[in-house]
Amino acid sequence: MTIAPPPLGLLLDVDGPIASPVTRTIAIETITNDLVTLANQGIPVVFNTGRSDVFIRDQVVKPMLAAGLAMDARVFGVCEKGAVWFGATMTNFAGVQVDRNLALPDEIVADLRALFDARYSDTMFWDDGKHAMVSLEQRTDVTSGEFLPQRDRFAADAFDLLERNGVGAELGDRSSAHPVSVRIEPTVISTDIERVSLGKALGAERALSLLADSGPIPRLWRTVGDSRSDYGMADHLHANGFDVAHVDVRPADGIPDKPYRVITQGDLDNDEAGAEFLAHWVREFAG
């Protein structure tokens, strides 16, 4: 007997649409409940994020399990922009998988850690949960006004450090004289330093591979994110023939021209927009 694919698949960035950029937790309770409702109805849910597996486990998966997530729900975490992945429920958990070929060299990580310790620990913290990337995140006791100038200084210092070590890097429009292998990506609350092969498109590719091993793959998809790089999820799905629309929860940054539909949630942004998006689909399936 042929099993019909689910009517919808969700590929979700975490910071912004799911977790509050202020509290760094799921601050709106309906988000957790609606994720569980959809997943328990057979909708595949994949978190495609730059976050660590530890963060997704503690801040996203544990609340979902506490809210009644079924043991056979097709819920996965693809972390560090495709370098790390895991199944979130008993049925699909096979340990945390790491592609070590995508990790930064240990000596570069050590130099970046020394830079952080010397100059930036008063406004940021070092994310010890990362396997492949380096991430420095805004401390929760520091305002955006204090953090953002320091973020930009750190990014520039990191670029110079990599250049001195013969590692080609890119930072916005700035590009190294060496062949580029590392990207420095400042965000609203952090700075990520990563291999250029990492990204939301690679995360989407990982997501499809995970779902192929666990059952039929939906043809209809919604991707959700708060940054321009998150469009890479929908780009990958569209290029592979899926029916996809992207939900932008921070459209004030500018909506790029895309060959698929881009959805916004009126005047709502970040996790308020994410909550409304999920509530819409719960209402759709309830009907």
Summary of the structure (lengths in Angstrom):
residues: 287
radius of gyration: 18.7
end to end distance: 27.2
largest distance: 62.4
contacts: 980
relative contact order: 0.17
helix: 39%
strand: 22%
